[in-house]
Amino acid sequence: MNEDLKVNLSGLPRDYLDASAPENISAAVPSQGPVVESEPELVVNPWDIVLCSSGTLICCENAIVVLIIFHSPNLRAPMFLLIGSLALADLLAGLGLTINFVFAYLLQSEATKLVTIGLIVASFSASVCSLLAITVDRYLSLYYALTYHSERTVTFTYVMLVMLWGTSICLGLLPVMGWNCLRDESTCSVVRPLTKNNAAILSISFLFMFALMLQLYIQICKIVMRHAHQIALQHHFLATSHYVTTRKGVSTLALILGTFAACWMPFTLYSLIADYTYPSIYTYATLLPATYNSIINPVIYAFRNQEIQKALCLICCGCIPSTLSQRARSPSDV
């Protein structure tokens, strides 16, 4: 037993140890002086470093948004609650990426793998669901413009938040509760320990939500164009006003959906067609752009909002720059 322990710690290959006789191994080790056993070097995957750096940036960016909304009592409208939900989900996603790096190289165990993958799945699911909820809120603010600011809208917003976070937490708990491939590697997806079926469900759900977002934003664009046309007719400047508003709406639509699709679509499609036998470099190459969506979200949904800009200026310097418009940005803005 003691001989085997020494051999295992020496770092020699197992097949070499099996082929050698005990006396030969003893002879190979010098008898004089203690034997210094070399520890295996810790090799860090550069892709993991990039993912950890991305996670750190995500945490810093979205923590600012969460603090602004939490610190400002006037940012309690349904729109800001949903933006806060998006920022919180992205913050947890960045935290999950960072913790995953630490656990992967410093604290390796099945439990830590399941906890980190559960956190990452739940947070990214909440992020995508929050994006869908923001789209629904924007559509309702235009379609039901007269009744949007009623108590019913606030109640509906809280219902959406409870549903999206409840669903996301359930998805994150699936690997922890046993739906994983740690006992049967043949069922693994491109992201271990998620099973192939689990990854397929997540991918199909994403495609469904993207299609729904696309349809809602098309309807939003139509409503904005119709409103711009009616306002232009009333003020007798049809050509210029209608063109500018339409161009702004279409460009914003393209920015939102284009960014979302470019970040998530490669990993979604790859998860559907690939499994654990594919080279890991493809997984990293498609997963990394998906994390960039959590970096871009605060810029698109938070920092472009005038109310959040004012709150940020008040927190940082105690004043509001004169360059910021005094008109609050409406929730109906595309």
Disulfide bonds with the S-S distance in Angstrom:
Cys181-Cys188 1.99
